[in-house]
Amino acid sequence: MYQAIDMHCDTVSCLWKLRQNGAPEKLRSCGLSVDLEKLKQGNYLLQNFAMFVMLRDTSDPLQSVLELIDEYYRQMEENKDLIAPVYSIGDIERNRNAGLLSALLTVEEGGVCKGSLEVLRVLYRLGVRMMTLTWNFENELGYPGTNMKNRPVSPMGLKPRGIEFVREMNRLGMIVDVSHLGDGGFWDVAEYCKGPFVASHSNARAVCGHGRNLTDDMIRTLADHGGVMGINFCADFLREKNGGTIDDMIRHMKHIRNVGGIGVLGLGSDFDGIENTPEVEHAGMMPALALAMERAGFTGRDIEAVFCENVLRVYREILK
């Protein structure tokens, strides 16, 4: 069975909300799409856990992200017999040798930094190793690709502070994530980012015209940078109407492979941030996707690349 790395889920943010509402759940086993039992069932090597902050719902986004990071480490400590956080590529291999799952801490919404490079550096020291520059709101760094109503917004690129953030993230060894970022911002990242960057949970716009997806030119540019894009399981990003099937995922994978090569493909489920589909409704069902890829003509080496090796390549270069 193929080992999997998923570049994006919102599980910890969901666990934190449940705790605030008086219904605490455990990462070990719960009713969410991602828990440790399901990750074991799906043969995961590593799960990226995104700390998602909705800017419009908080008066202090920095406090909000710190509370989420606290929840993340609470869950890591409670389950240290099964999973451990990673900070560098060496940690992933050590966890694998010890029979542990790996967890990578990420942030979904660069606005939590309030435009402060000092805050960015503190988040890095707290273990954050990947960050989207925006979510669906304008912030101090740039502009999103779509707004809360999934309508296109400004085509403008990164703000000057956003360019400074890209450069500092490069210096620190924090992965720049362009999912949710507007088209102009994507091209600025491509210009100013040294080495690989990622679109952790985005699909192909030529297959589904949603603004959250990447154009063919973007896919080729991402591939040229050695980056990876994670297939998003959200129905709205897979097909304009009645999407969300494994066949839809395969259709995007084939197109992306044909445009940018197999090396640009990865997984970015968006579990616990989307409405699930019965065919792949939780992490334990990932082998069904691998089987569908085999039936669609992907080789074993192709599937290993998409499920794990392409993302590991990026981590080896950045998370030293």
Secondary structure, 3 states (H helix, E strand, C coil): CCCEEECCECHHHHHHHHHHCCCCCCCCCCCCCCCHHHHHHCCEEEEEEEEECCHHHCCCHHHHHHHHHHHHHHHHHHCCCCEEECCCHHHHHHHHHCCCEEEEEEEECHHHHCCCHHHHHHHHHCCEEEEECCCCCCCCCCCECECCCCCECCCCCCCHHHHHHHHHHHHHCCEEECCCECHHHHHHHHHHCCCCCEECCCCECCCCCCCCCECHHHHHHHHHCCCEEEECCCHHHHCCCCCCCHHHHHHHHHHHHHHHCHHHEEECCCECCCCCECCECCHHHHHHHHHHHHHCCCCHHHHHHHHHHHHHHHHHHHCC
